[in-house]
Amino acid sequence: MRVAGLVDLLRGAPKHPVGDDGQMVLSDHLREFRARLIRCFLVLLVAFCVALFFYDELLDLVMSPYNDAREQLKQKVQTEAYVRGATGPLMLNLKLSGVAAVVVSSPYWLYQLWAFLMPGLHPRERKWTRVFVAVAGPLFLGVSCSATTCCRAASRCSSGSPPAG
């Protein structure tokens, strides 16, 4: 495949003229969808490779609540993190890197999904989706922060130390 063909594949430009009302031929919709899907996969692949490079930091981030609980419990409980099986450590590495790649690349692939669906919406539907995004984004962040705070307080209470503040 030539470089120009690869660029054309990633661009996903319509081969047929787009109508005055914005309608496209089905093959052009599929071509655009394929291009967006390939670009999302490439971004996800790059994010996965970067996450593999930062595996130790990601594992420390995931294990920090467990390690904090162990420190708070001190000698009351004997516990140790354990990965089962011969391929367990490899699977942990791949799964953790994969989840991190999906999370980190989510703004890009969510935008690609939005950009593919948006032209097909009616003006009234576009207005309401914008309102939904404007309200849902801050609500999601607020609930995430409050859930994190509540989980930390619950963890402290269950380990025997009262919550701070």
N, C-alpha and C positions, 0 to 999 in steps of 0.2 A: 504494500500500500504506500502510495506517495505521501509526502508531508502535507501537500495541499488537500488530499482526500481525508487525512486525519483531522486537519483543522476544520474542514467542512463538516465532518462527522461531529465534532465537538461543538460547532457553532449551531447546528440544527436549524439553519435558515430554511424557510419554505421554498419549495421548488415551483409551486404554482402561485399565480397572483392571488393576493388576499382581497376579498370582496370589499365593497364600499362600507358594508355594515360590519366588517371585521371578521366575517366567517372564513374558515379555512377548510381545505380538503382534509379528509380523515388521514391520509398518508402524511400530510404535513404536520398534523397534530402528533401522530406517532413518531415522526422524525424529531420533533421538538422534545417530546417526552423522553425519547432515547438519548438525546444529547444531554438533557438535564440529569438523567439517571447516571450516565457515564461520568459526568462532571462530579456529581455527588459521590460516586464510588471512588473517584480519584482523590477527592479531598479526604474522604474517610480513610483511604489507604495511606495517605501522607500522615494524617493524624494518628493512625495506628502505629506507623513506624516511629513517630516522635514519642508516642506513649511507651513503646517498647524501650526506647532509650532512657526514659524517666521512670522505669518500673520500680526501682528502689524507693524513690520519693512517693510514688503512688501507693506502694505497699505500706510505707510509714503512715501516710495519710489515712488509709483504711484501717490500719491496726491501732491508731492512736486512741480511739475510745476503749478498746480492749485493754491496751497497756495502761491507760489511766485508771480503769476499774481495778486492774491487778494491783496497782500501786496503792489505791485507796483501801483495798481489802487487806493488804499486807499479808499476814500469815494466817488469816482466817480461812482461806480457801487455797487449795493446791490446784492450779490450772496451768495449762500450756496450750498454745496454738498448735494445731496439728493438721497436716495435709495428707490425705490418704492416697495410697496407690503409687505405682511406679511412675505414672504420667501425671500425678497430682500437681507437682510444682510447675510443670510445663503448662498444664491446663489453667492453673491459677494465673500464671504470667499472661497467657493469651486472653483469658476472660477479662482480667482486670484492665489490660491494655485496650481490649475491644470496647468495653464499657466506657472507658475514658475517651476513646476516639469518638464514639457516638455522641457523648455528652459535649465534648469540645467542638465537634463539627456540626452540632445541631443548629446553630444559627444559620449556617450556610444551607443545609439541606431543607430546613423549614422555609427559608426564603425561596428556594427553588420550587418547592411545592406550592407556596403562595403565588409565585410568579406564573406558574403553569395554570393554576385554577382561577386567578383573578380576572383574566380577560373574558372568561365565560360567565361571569356574574352580571346580573342586572344592576343598574345604578343604585337602586334601593338596597339590594343585597350587599353591594360594596360598602355603602354607608354603615350598615349594621355590623359588618365584619370589622370595619375600622374601630367602631365603638367597642366591640367585643375585645379586640386586641388591646385597645387603650385601657380597658378596665381589667382584663384578665392578667396582663403582665404585672402590674403593681400588686394585685391581689395574690398572685402566685408567689412573688418575692416576699410579701408580708407573711403569708402562711408558712412559707419555708423557714423564715427566720424565727417565727414564734414556735414552730414545731421543734426546731433545733434547740431553742432555749428550754422548752418543756421537757424534751428528752434528756437534756443534761441535768436538769433539776430532778427528774425522776430517777436518773441513774445515781445521783448523789444521795437521794432519800433511800433508795433500795440498798445502798452500800453501808448505810448506817450514819452518815454524816448529814446534818441538816443543810438545806439549800442556802446559799449566800444571798443576802439582800432580802 
